[in-house]
Amino acid sequence: MLPCVFPPPVPVLDRPATLHARITENEASSIIEPLRHIVHNSPDPQHPILLDWLKHVEAQPEVFAFMQNKLRQREAAPFSPRSILDYCRWSIARAAVSHKHFTLPSKFNGLYCRALIRLNPRFDGFCRFKDDGSRGRSNRLLGCTLVGWPGPPMWLAQPQPLNDS
């Protein structure tokens, strides 16, 4: 006779479970155009990495919508955009109304982090950026130099206007 095996007990949280506001289809679809604008105004809008990122954004706009919502819920204080990305990886499936399968490839981390700050400038200068891949690849691809904490709040070290055309 086999011994009876029980599953481990369910842990009890010391705090209430986090409930995320739902990301609606309209909210998700409104994310696409501002990110297209960032790619369109980059030095090389046809760069394969930027085109792949844009495909990811168009297929899964809920990912950026969730990141942006989490960022906007924070007070303006030093933070790590990477922590928002990691939190997003774990939480997006619960926050999206569509319940589709989501991915967040690490090769897009730097692009998503910089897009978060460019579209939410009140958090400018409060984040800590790490050089990605080949030293500053995301800054080069997007044609900007985001300066993170510590230091004065600055969006672009060398201002480069975004063209509306």
Backbone bond lengths (Angstrom), bond angles and torsions (degrees), N, CA, C in turn:
res aa  C-N    CA-C-N  psi(-1)  N-CA   C-N-CA  omega(-1)  CA-C   N-CA-C  phi
1 M - - - 1.439 - - 1.538 109.13 -
2 L 1.341 116.12 133.50 1.457 122.08 -179.35 1.528 110.46 -79.47
3 P 1.334 115.61 143.07 1.470 118.09 177.10 1.531 109.85 -69.57
4 C 1.287 115.97 150.30 1.465 122.21 178.89 1.534 108.62 -80.45
5 V 1.342 117.17 124.37 1.453 122.29 -178.52 1.530 108.65 -111.98
6 F 1.320 115.26 126.74 1.457 120.17 179.34 1.524 109.58 -105.94
7 P 1.341 117.22 149.09 1.465 119.34 176.62 1.528 109.38 -67.84
8 P 1.323 116.62 159.88 1.473 118.89 178.78 1.527 109.58 -64.43
9 P 1.315 117.30 154.99 1.460 119.47 179.65 1.531 110.94 -66.21
10 V 1.312 116.15 150.41 1.458 121.51 178.46 1.527 107.98 -76.47
11 P 1.334 117.73 126.59 1.463 119.19 -178.94 1.528 111.21 -67.90
12 V 1.298 115.66 149.99 1.456 121.82 176.58 1.525 107.30 -102.00
13 L 1.331 115.34 127.45 1.464 119.55 -179.82 1.518 110.77 -75.50
14 D 1.331 115.55 144.42 1.462 120.83 176.19 1.528 111.37 -78.36
15 R 1.301 116.19 -5.75 1.463 121.43 -177.84 1.531 108.13 -139.13
16 P 1.323 116.93 163.37 1.464 117.79 175.99 1.529 110.31 -65.86
17 A 1.306 116.57 150.08 1.458 120.71 178.17 1.527 109.80 -64.34
18 T 1.325 116.17 146.74 1.457 121.10 178.81 1.520 109.37 -75.45
19 L 1.312 116.05 125.74 1.461 121.11 175.37 1.519 107.19 -108.42
20 H 1.321 116.29 125.58 1.452 120.78 -177.93 1.523 109.67 -95.86
21 A 1.324 115.31 142.38 1.455 119.57 172.24 1.525 107.04 -65.72
22 R 1.297 116.12 139.36 1.470 120.18 -179.11 1.519 111.36 -67.50
23 I 1.324 115.65 142.52 1.456 121.85 175.43 1.521 106.22 -96.21
24 T 1.317 116.44 113.93 1.457 120.72 -177.47 1.531 110.30 -79.58
25 E 1.318 115.30 164.08 1.467 120.37 177.95 1.535 110.39 -62.93
26 N 1.344 117.45 -39.36 1.472 120.57 178.89 1.522 111.13 -64.43
27 E 1.319 116.40 -43.41 1.463 120.39 178.80 1.524 110.27 -61.76
28 A 1.321 116.47 -44.39 1.468 120.63 -179.85 1.528 110.82 -63.62
29 S 1.320 117.35 -43.81 1.468 119.18 -177.26 1.530 112.08 -69.84
30 S 1.329 118.23 -23.98 1.471 120.51 178.99 1.526 112.25 -72.56
31 I 1.311 118.13 -12.90 1.468 123.40 -178.91 1.530 111.55 -76.66
32 I 1.300 116.44 -29.93 1.472 121.05 -169.74 1.526 112.63 -62.46
33 E 1.317 117.79 -48.65 1.469 120.30 -174.30 1.529 113.70 -62.24
34 P 1.349 120.29 -44.72 1.478 118.43 177.78 1.532 112.88 -61.14
35 L 1.326 117.61 -34.66 1.466 119.10 178.93 1.526 111.09 -75.08
36 R 1.318 117.64 -33.80 1.470 120.12 173.04 1.532 109.57 -61.12
37 H 1.322 115.88 -39.91 1.466 121.15 179.73 1.535 110.54 -61.66
38 I 1.321 117.10 -42.69 1.466 120.92 177.96 1.524 110.31 -61.33
39 V 1.328 117.71 -44.55 1.471 121.10 179.53 1.524 110.30 -66.48
40 H 1.332 116.91 -43.91 1.470 121.27 -178.97 1.531 111.31 -58.94
41 N 1.333 117.15 -34.17 1.466 121.23 -177.90 1.525 113.35 -93.45
42 S 1.297 117.62 8.29 1.465 120.43 177.21 1.532 109.12 -77.93
43 P 1.331 117.88 162.93 1.465 120.29 -179.72 1.532 113.60 -59.96
44 D 1.333 117.74 -33.46 1.462 121.16 -179.18 1.534 109.36 -135.08
45 P 1.345 117.49 80.48 1.462 120.31 -175.78 1.534 114.21 -62.32
46 Q 1.318 117.47 -14.28 1.469 120.55 179.97 1.530 112.33 -98.27
47 H 1.329 117.34 9.63 1.467 120.42 179.10 1.525 108.35 -61.32
48 P 1.346 118.29 134.62 1.474 121.25 -176.06 1.535 114.30 -55.64
49 I 1.337 117.77 -36.75 1.466 119.48 -179.87 1.525 110.40 -67.61
50 L 1.343 116.95 -41.96 1.462 119.76 177.96 1.526 111.38 -65.29
51 L 1.326 117.08 -39.40 1.468 119.93 178.18 1.530 111.22 -65.60
52 D 1.341 116.63 -39.43 1.476 120.28 176.33 1.524 110.72 -64.51
53 W 1.333 116.12 -41.67 1.468 120.33 178.92 1.525 110.31 -61.85
54 L 1.329 115.90 -43.65 1.459 120.02 179.58 1.529 111.05 -63.26
55 K 1.317 117.34 -38.73 1.480 120.24 175.49 1.528 110.29 -61.42
56 H 1.327 116.46 -41.07 1.471 120.61 178.61 1.526 110.06 -63.68
57 V 1.328 116.39 -44.70 1.469 121.18 178.75 1.526 110.57 -60.34
58 E 1.319 116.69 -44.89 1.466 120.30 -178.01 1.524 111.95 -67.99
59 A 1.327 117.38 -34.40 1.465 120.86 -179.95 1.530 112.30 -78.39
60 Q 1.344 116.03 -32.17 1.463 120.52 -174.71 1.538 111.24 -136.82
61 P 1.322 118.16 62.25 1.468 119.27 -178.38 1.534 112.55 -64.83
62 E 1.321 117.28 -19.34 1.465 120.95 178.66 1.526 112.22 -60.21
63 V 1.333 116.36 -29.08 1.460 120.53 -178.86 1.530 109.95 -62.21
64 F 1.344 116.88 -51.68 1.457 119.35 -179.92 1.521 111.22 -68.99
65 A 1.329 117.90 -37.03 1.469 121.09 178.50 1.528 110.12 -59.33
66 F 1.328 116.44 -41.75 1.463 120.35 179.19 1.526 110.67 -65.58
67 M 1.347 116.80 -45.69 1.470 120.36 178.88 1.524 110.53 -58.66
68 Q 1.321 115.84 -45.44 1.456 120.13 -177.80 1.532 110.92 -64.78
69 N 1.323 117.75 -40.69 1.471 120.73 176.92 1.519 110.97 -60.79
70 K 1.347 117.02 -44.12 1.473 120.35 179.74 1.520 110.41 -63.47
71 L 1.320 117.13 -41.56 1.461 120.41 179.23 1.523 110.57 -62.61
72 R 1.330 117.41 -44.77 1.464 121.46 -177.35 1.525 112.73 -68.15
73 Q 1.322 117.74 -21.17 1.460 120.77 177.28 1.524 111.78 -77.00
74 R 1.306 117.56 -16.46 1.466 121.79 -178.27 1.521 110.32 -82.88
75 E 1.308 114.90 154.77 1.454 119.96 169.24 1.527 106.96 -80.20
76 A 1.320 116.11 155.38 1.462 119.20 178.13 1.523 108.81 -70.41
77 A 1.307 116.05 100.40 1.462 123.60 179.58 1.528 106.68 -152.30
78 P 1.324 118.65 160.59 1.469 119.50 179.87 1.528 111.42 -54.32
79 F 1.324 115.91 136.35 1.455 121.68 179.80 1.520 109.39 -153.18
80 S 1.297 115.20 168.25 1.457 121.36 177.58 1.523 109.10 -109.24
81 P 1.346 117.90 117.22 1.468 118.69 176.85 1.525 111.21 -58.42
82 R 1.327 116.17 -29.33 1.471 119.92 179.58 1.526 110.71 -61.82
83 S 1.365 116.82 -34.90 1.462 118.67 179.37 1.526 110.43 -65.92
84 I 1.337 117.19 -34.21 1.463 120.15 176.71 1.522 109.82 -67.10
85 L 1.332 117.03 -39.67 1.466 120.13 178.39 1.529 110.90 -63.19
86 D 1.322 116.28 -46.05 1.466 119.25 -179.93 1.521 110.98 -63.88
87 Y 1.320 117.00 -42.26 1.462 120.69 178.18 1.530 110.01 -62.32
88 C 1.329 115.77 -39.72 1.458 120.76 178.62 1.523 111.32 -61.62
89 R 1.322 116.79 -42.94 1.468 120.11 179.81 1.527 111.45 -55.32
90 W 1.326 116.74 -37.57 1.464 120.96 -176.38 1.520 113.05 -84.81
91 S 1.319 117.28 -25.71 1.458 119.74 -168.02 1.524 116.30 -109.70
92 I 1.313 119.16 -17.99 1.457 121.29 -170.86 1.529 113.20 -58.62
93 A 1.301 118.10 -38.53 1.470 119.95 -177.03 1.522 111.58 -61.31
94 R 1.334 117.68 -31.56 1.460 120.50 179.99 1.519 112.41 -80.72
95 A 1.330 117.61 -21.51 1.459 120.50 -173.60 1.524 113.79 -95.47
96 A 1.310 117.73 -14.83 1.459 120.23 -175.93 1.523 110.89 -91.86
97 V 1.310 115.71 135.12 1.459 121.07 178.74 1.528 110.15 -66.96
98 S 1.328 117.23 -34.07 1.466 121.34 -173.26 1.525 114.06 -69.11
99 H 1.336 118.21 -23.36 1.473 122.88 -179.87 1.520 113.56 56.01
100 K 1.336 117.44 29.98 1.455 118.54 175.57 1.526 109.34 -85.24
101 H 1.311 116.86 172.77 1.462 122.23 179.58 1.529 108.39 -81.47
102 F 1.332 117.08 130.16 1.454 121.49 -177.51 1.513 111.27 -112.53
103 T 1.334 114.62 147.65 1.462 121.27 174.24 1.522 107.82 -127.26
104 L 1.299 116.19 157.66 1.467 121.45 174.74 1.525 107.13 -145.62
105 P 1.351 116.54 80.66 1.469 120.04 -178.82 1.522 111.53 -60.25
106 S 1.323 116.25 136.58 1.465 120.78 -176.60 1.525 112.44 -65.16
107 K 1.346 118.27 -20.99 1.468 118.82 179.91 1.533 111.47 -66.98
108 F 1.343 117.34 -14.36 1.464 121.06 178.28 1.530 113.05 -99.32
109 N 1.327 118.71 -0.12 1.469 121.63 -177.02 1.523 112.49 -52.04
110 G 1.329 116.50 -52.97 1.457 120.37 -177.21 1.515 112.73 -62.74
111 L 1.326 117.02 -37.28 1.466 120.35 179.72 1.526 110.71 -67.72
112 Y 1.332 116.20 -45.01 1.466 119.20 178.87 1.527 111.05 -63.68
113 C 1.335 117.67 -42.10 1.470 120.67 -179.75 1.520 111.32 -61.11
114 R 1.311 116.89 -45.39 1.457 119.66 -178.95 1.524 111.51 -70.14
115 A 1.313 117.78 -36.32 1.465 120.51 176.69 1.525 110.63 -63.85
116 L 1.330 117.10 -38.21 1.466 120.20 177.14 1.526 111.12 -56.56
117 I 1.327 116.35 -45.79 1.457 120.46 -177.31 1.527 110.63 -73.36
118 R 1.309 117.85 -40.24 1.473 119.64 -179.67 1.519 111.35 -64.04
119 L 1.317 118.22 -34.39 1.468 120.69 -179.76 1.524 113.08 -90.00
120 N 1.323 117.23 -7.57 1.466 122.55 179.28 1.528 108.72 -134.91
121 P 1.338 117.43 67.86 1.463 120.76 -171.11 1.529 115.09 -63.96
122 R 1.323 119.50 -14.87 1.478 118.63 179.12 1.527 111.02 -67.14
123 F 1.338 117.52 -15.95 1.462 121.45 177.66 1.519 111.57 -95.49
124 D 1.308 114.99 5.66 1.445 122.09 -178.19 1.524 110.98 -61.04
125 G 1.311 116.79 129.79 1.455 121.61 177.89 1.514 113.97 86.78
126 F 1.341 117.72 -2.86 1.460 120.54 -179.69 1.524 112.80 -102.41
127 C 1.310 116.81 5.10 1.465 118.33 -176.18 1.517 110.45 -113.60
128 R 1.297 114.71 161.68 1.453 121.52 179.08 1.523 106.92 -114.78
129 F 1.339 116.42 112.99 1.465 120.71 179.83 1.513 109.82 -97.48
130 K 1.282 114.93 144.85 1.454 122.29 175.32 1.520 105.86 -112.25
131 D 1.325 116.90 139.55 1.463 118.17 176.30 1.509 108.37 -59.01
132 D 1.323 116.13 135.55 1.456 119.54 -178.51 1.521 110.18 -106.10
133 G 1.318 114.10 148.15 1.455 121.59 175.46 1.504 113.62 44.30
134 S 1.304 115.25 -118.15 1.458 119.73 179.48 1.526 108.34 -87.89
135 R 1.284 117.21 93.26 1.473 129.40 -179.72 1.529 114.78 18.00
136 G 1.302 115.59 95.72 1.452 120.89 173.82 1.510 114.87 73.31
137 R 1.311 117.57 27.56 1.456 121.57 -176.99 1.529 112.39 -54.38
138 S 1.337 117.72 -44.80 1.468 120.30 -177.18 1.517 111.49 -65.48
139 N 1.326 117.35 -41.39 1.469 119.72 176.97 1.527 110.05 -59.94
140 R 1.324 116.55 -44.39 1.464 120.73 179.73 1.519 111.19 -63.15
141 L 1.329 116.96 -45.88 1.462 120.47 -178.52 1.520 111.93 -62.89
142 L 1.337 116.88 -40.53 1.465 120.41 -177.67 1.520 112.91 -87.69
143 G 1.331 117.41 -7.62 1.458 121.06 177.59 1.512 113.37 71.03
144 C 1.317 116.93 36.94 1.462 120.24 179.95 1.518 108.83 -142.21
145 T 1.323 114.90 165.85 1.451 120.89 171.93 1.512 106.40 -128.51
146 L 1.314 117.24 100.70 1.448 121.00 177.23 1.508 108.28 -85.46
147 V 1.312 115.17 130.78 1.451 121.20 -178.88 1.518 107.88 -103.91
148 G 1.312 116.99 122.95 1.457 120.34 -177.89 1.507 113.11 -96.74
149 W 1.299 115.83 -179.24 1.457 124.43 178.02 1.514 108.26 -66.96
150 P 1.319 126.62 145.26 1.449 125.62 -2.78 1.515 111.06 -80.45
151 G 1.283 115.18 163.65 1.445 121.76 -179.85 1.509 110.52 129.47
152 P 1.314 116.04 172.92 1.457 119.10 -179.18 1.523 110.76 -67.73
153 P 1.330 117.42 146.76 1.468 118.94 177.23 1.520 110.22 -59.97
154 M 1.307 114.91 115.66 1.461 121.04 179.79 1.505 108.01 -137.97
155 W 1.314 117.23 137.65 1.452 118.41 176.67 1.511 109.76 -88.68
156 L 1.300 116.09 -52.20 1.451 120.00 179.25 1.520 108.86 -122.39
157 A 1.300 116.58 129.01 1.466 119.79 178.26 1.513 109.41 -65.30
158 Q 1.306 117.55 -40.77 1.456 122.82 175.10 1.513 105.82 -121.12
159 P 1.337 117.74 99.73 1.459 120.38 -173.88 1.518 112.48 -51.77
160 Q 1.313 114.75 129.14 1.459 122.58 176.38 1.513 106.29 -132.29
161 P 1.334 118.52 108.51 1.458 119.55 -175.99 1.525 111.56 -64.12
162 L 1.321 114.89 144.37 1.462 120.21 173.54 1.529 106.89 -83.01
163 N 1.296 117.07 123.34 1.468 120.36 178.82 1.510 109.32 -76.55
164 D 1.320 116.31 137.67 1.458 120.51 177.67 1.508 112.80 -86.63
165 S 1.320 117.02 -3.29 1.464 119.63 -178.25 1.498 112.28 -82.66
